[in-house]
């Protein structure tokens, strides 16, 4: 299945998000806005791990769980990203219980900055010469609710950011917009196909 490319041109007015492109595999399917009366609450947990970016891919041997602060940032971003899909009544952090739950395991890594390009940017443009920077995000999600066997989903996002020094990464780390929204929408579109968003969530 071919990845879908989503061009996102986000200007300075959009809370500091950098311009980026993202290719998601598997690509999302259509996800119409769900009527408020048809939405169900969702609880989530997020495990966030860093993997070094090596030769165009993520290391399979070196993995580093992110500290509590960065982990909480990821939890916050994905909670808001899932809520922004307009499919859920509410999205809250919490362990599996009586309702719909999604456990997210997020592994990601960024391509190191290109030293030569950065030096040229500093010398000629005071750090304002943009350069492409790549990042990979892999998500494994386990969706569950009482009375039904859990489902497991895998997604991969390959992100290319038009960066200026490290400011693009810093802005995205501190902002509430970014590729998380696209990844969340791709995940929820798969959940919808499998009937997890239905009020009873009991597709046989």
MORA-V377175 format. One record per backbone hydrogen bond with DSSP energy under -1.0 kcal/mol. CO is the residue of the C=O (numbers start at 0). NH is the residue of the N-H. If there is no record, write none. Layout:
BEGIN
co=CO nh=NH
co=CO nh=NH
END
This chain:
BEGIN
co=3 nh=23
co=5 nh=21
co=7 nh=19
co=10 nh=13
co=12 nh=14
co=13 nh=16
co=18 nh=161
co=19 nh=7
co=20 nh=159
co=21 nh=5
co=22 nh=157
co=23 nh=3
co=24 nh=155
co=34 nh=37
co=35 nh=38
co=39 nh=88
co=41 nh=91
co=42 nh=101
co=43 nh=93
co=44 nh=103
co=46 nh=105
co=47 nh=65
co=48 nh=107
co=49 nh=63
co=51 nh=58
co=53 nh=56
co=56 nh=53
co=63 nh=49
co=66 nh=70
co=67 nh=71
co=68 nh=72
co=69 nh=73
co=70 nh=74
co=71 nh=75
co=72 nh=76
co=73 nh=77
co=74 nh=78
co=75 nh=79
co=76 nh=80
co=77 nh=81
co=78 nh=82
co=79 nh=83
co=82 nh=85
co=85 nh=33
co=89 nh=41
co=91 nh=43
co=99 nh=42
co=100 nh=143
co=101 nh=44
co=102 nh=141
co=103 nh=46
co=104 nh=139
co=105 nh=48
co=106 nh=137
co=107 nh=50
co=108 nh=135
co=113 nh=117
co=114 nh=118
co=115 nh=119
co=116 nh=120
co=117 nh=121
co=118 nh=122
co=119 nh=123
co=120 nh=124
co=120 nh=126
co=124 nh=127
co=130 nh=162
co=132 nh=160
co=133 nh=110
co=134 nh=158
co=135 nh=108
co=136 nh=156
co=137 nh=106
co=138 nh=154
co=139 nh=104
co=140 nh=152
co=141 nh=102
co=142 nh=150
co=143 nh=100
co=144 nh=147
co=150 nh=142
co=152 nh=140
co=154 nh=138
co=155 nh=24
co=156 nh=136
co=157 nh=22
co=158 nh=134
co=159 nh=20
co=160 nh=132
co=160 nh=162
co=162 nh=130
co=163 nh=166
co=165 nh=169
co=166 nh=170
co=167 nh=171
co=168 nh=172
co=169 nh=173
co=177 nh=180
co=178 nh=182
co=179 nh=183
co=180 nh=184
co=181 nh=185
co=182 nh=186
co=183 nh=187
co=184 nh=188
co=185 nh=189
co=186 nh=190
co=187 nh=191
co=188 nh=192
co=189 nh=193
co=190 nh=195
co=191 nh=194
END
